[in-house]
C-alpha cells in the first residue's frame, strides 16, 4: 500500500521535537512502504540542505547556541525517522553527529574546526547514502560510516579540558560556582570564566592561572 505524505510529516514532526516521547511503530518492510521511504528521501535531503548554511555561521560564531541548535535538529529528525525505517547506517551516523552537537549545546564540548569539518563530512556521507537509497532502494554498505563515527568519538575524547572542569577537579571551585560563572559569562561574553570566579567567588588568581 502507499502511505500518504501526511504520514511521513507526522513522523518527522514527532521525532523533530526535542524531548518528544513519541513512540514509533515497528519497522515496516520496504516493499510495503515504498512511498514512506520516498517521502523520507525528500524530507531528509531538505533537512541536510539547511545544515551547510548554518555551518558557515558556526565557523564565525562557534559558541552560538542558536546556530548549534539549528544544526542539531536536522540530525535529530533524520536519526529518528531512519531508525523507524530500519536504515541502520543512516541512523547510527546521524546519531553520532547529534550526540556531539548535544554535548556542545550543554557546554561539554567546543565546536572547533575539527568538529565542524567532521560535521560537513557527515552531511556529505548522509547525502550519498540517501541518494543511494533513492537509486537502489537501499543504503549500501560502501560508505565510511564506522570511520566517521570513530572520528567523532576521537574528537570528543581528545578535546582539551575547560577551565571549569580543571578547577572542579582540583577542588578550587564547586560545580555550582562554575555553573553560576557560566551563566554570568552568557550575559557578559567579554568576561572570562576565571575573571568571574576571582571577582565574584573570591577564588585566588594564583589558583585560576
GIBELHU-V738774 format. One record per residue. RES is the residue in three letters. PHI is phi in degrees with one decimal (none if undefined). Layout:
res->[RES;RES]
phi->[PHI;PHI]
This chain:
res->[UNK;UNK;UNK;UNK;UNK;UNK;UNK;UNK;UNK;UNK;UNK;UNK;UNK;UNK;UNK;UNK;UNK;UNK;UNK;UNK;UNK;UNK;UNK;UNK;UNK;UNK;UNK;UNK;UNK;UNK;UNK;UNK;UNK;UNK;UNK;UNK;UNK;UNK;UNK;UNK;UNK;UNK;UNK;UNK;UNK;UNK;UNK;UNK;UNK;UNK;UNK;UNK;UNK;UNK;UNK;UNK;UNK;UNK;UNK;UNK;UNK;UNK;UNK;UNK;UNK;UNK;UNK;UNK;UNK;UNK;UNK;UNK;UNK;UNK;UNK;UNK;UNK;UNK;UNK;UNK;UNK;UNK;UNK;UNK;UNK;UNK;UNK;UNK;UNK;UNK;UNK;UNK;UNK;UNK;UNK;UNK;UNK;UNK;UNK;UNK;UNK;UNK;UNK;UNK;UNK;UNK;UNK;UNK;UNK;UNK;UNK;UNK;UNK;UNK;UNK;UNK;UNK;UNK;UNK;UNK;UNK;UNK;UNK;UNK;UNK;UNK;UNK;UNK;UNK;UNK;UNK;UNK;UNK;UNK;UNK;UNK;UNK;UNK;UNK;UNK;UNK;UNK;UNK;UNK;UNK;UNK;UNK;UNK;UNK;UNK;UNK;UNK;UNK;UNK;UNK;UNK;UNK;UNK;UNK;UNK;UNK;UNK;UNK;UNK;UNK;UNK;UNK;UNK;UNK;UNK;UNK;UNK;UNK;UNK;UNK;UNK;UNK;UNK;UNK;UNK;UNK;UNK;UNK;UNK;UNK;UNK;UNK;UNK;UNK;UNK;UNK;UNK;UNK;UNK;UNK;UNK;UNK;UNK;UNK;UNK;UNK;UNK;UNK;UNK;UNK;UNK;UNK;UNK;UNK]
phi->[none;-97.6;-103.6;-62.9;-60.2;-59.1;-64.7;-66.0;-64.7;-63.4;-66.2;-61.6;-65.0;-63.4;-82.8;-83.8;-92.0;-60.3;79.8;-63.0;-102.9;-56.3;-96.7;-89.4;-71.4;-62.5;-58.8;-83.5;-66.6;-58.5;-65.9;-88.4;-122.9;-59.7;-64.0;-64.6;-67.3;-63.3;-66.1;-61.3;-57.0;-62.2;-66.4;-64.5;-62.1;-64.5;-64.3;-63.6;-64.2;-79.9;-75.4;-60.6;-60.3;-71.8;-62.8;-58.9;-66.2;-67.1;-60.5;-84.2;-136.1;-66.1;-104.7;-71.0;-66.9;-64.2;-68.4;-60.7;-62.4;-65.2;-84.9;-62.5;-58.2;-60.4;-64.2;-60.5;-69.1;-60.8;-58.7;-63.8;-72.6;-64.9;-65.8;-62.0;-86.1;75.8;-92.2;-61.6;-65.9;-62.4;-63.5;-64.8;-71.1;-65.8;-67.0;-62.5;-64.9;-59.5;-62.1;-65.0;-66.8;-64.3;-63.3;-66.6;-63.0;-93.6;62.2;-98.5;-154.5;-106.0;-80.5;-83.8;-60.6;-61.4;-66.3;-65.7;-62.7;-71.2;-63.3;-64.4;-63.2;-63.6;-59.1;-61.3;-68.3;-61.6;-62.6;-65.3;-66.8;-70.5;-62.2;-63.7;-63.3;-67.9;-83.1;-113.6;76.9;-160.2;-94.4;-67.5;-104.8;-93.5;-96.9;-80.7;-64.8;-62.1;-63.5;-69.4;-61.5;-62.6;-63.0;-61.8;-63.8;-65.1;-59.3;-69.4;-71.3;-87.4;-62.4;-69.4;-71.0;-78.7;-59.2;-61.5;-65.1;-63.1;-67.4;-67.1;-63.0;-78.7;81.9;-75.3;-137.3;-84.1;-57.0;-65.7;-65.5;-64.3;-61.0;-64.7;-66.0;-65.2;-63.9;-69.4;-63.5;-62.3;-80.6;-128.6;-61.5;-78.1;-91.2;-89.1;-57.7;-59.8;-63.5;-65.4;-63.3;-68.2;-78.0;-95.3;-110.6;57.3;-77.1;-65.1;-62.2;-66.1;-75.2;-78.0;-82.6]
